[in-house]
């Protein structure tokens, strides 16, 4: 093992930034330069940048009887606080993902020189979930894995790269569906390019791991959730549930309070969270948004209750192309992911992490 032990490599860009501070504080520099170095040191930024360059933690999370933030990190956070969200500033705290966003995220202090992650639930987190691996064994599933260059069957589950294009306003918002739709990496370019108005300007992509996906036939556009629901609850179940969702959304002049009550009743019947009723109605004002929000919320609940972590839709290509993954409905995610790599798990999955 000794052959594989070595010093942690330093991020060259962050190391260069820290080197500028090191240059200023050198005894060979002028008093003015050394004074500037002292001023920078008082902000906590130099030490924080040095830690980041070596991948060291910025907080004391997991350690008992010590402050959450290291002293230099706390000072640095006060310096970058104007870049944080108004809610975080108003609460007088910067923790967790807010630290990363203020330092590294879009508009953050170090964003211009730091590669920005675009990530969903990472495999390292999924590996910590205490749930059995139960991948499909059908020839259609194996063919779909073969057709997706980024997919691989591993002892820990199905490893695959997925992508979505969302509107920036969705970033970090709670999903009305209690799940997030993605496309397999190899399908994303043609789908987003070929459909006007499909998706948004903000790309989210990355590798994730599925331990117990529900594999169903269905192309993009909602067919996979429909197939999944009928497969779990019996043929015709989806249409029955959809008719009730249409009834909730009907009536152009229906007042919001009445629609909220109908939404609450729908959620109670189909295993959703009734407390989401106001939020769902408020964020589903146009076209058929409310109908789809309700029916896909019901699907997500049914899929989770059956012990699955995602719906994997597949289609069959022309000729001898065979089956390929067409759509992914990830029911582990409570909120839409962010370009900074933030994600939020549904309580059922958060509770599985050991």
Secondary structure by P-SEA (a helix, b strand, c coil): ccccccccccaaaaaaaaaaaaaaacccccaaaaaaaaaaaaaaaaaaaaaaaaccccccccccccccccaaaaaaaaaacccccaaaaaaccccaaaaaaacccccccccccbbbbbccccaaaaaaccbbbbbbccaaaaaaaaaccccccccccccbbbbbbbccccccccccccccccccccaaaaaaaacccccccbbbbbbbcccccbbbbbccccaaaaaaaaaacccaaaaaaaaaaaaaaccccccaaaaaaaaaaaaaaacccccaaaaaaaaccccaaaaaaaaaaaaaaaaaaacccbbbbbbbbcccccccccccccccccccccccbbbbbcaaaaaacc
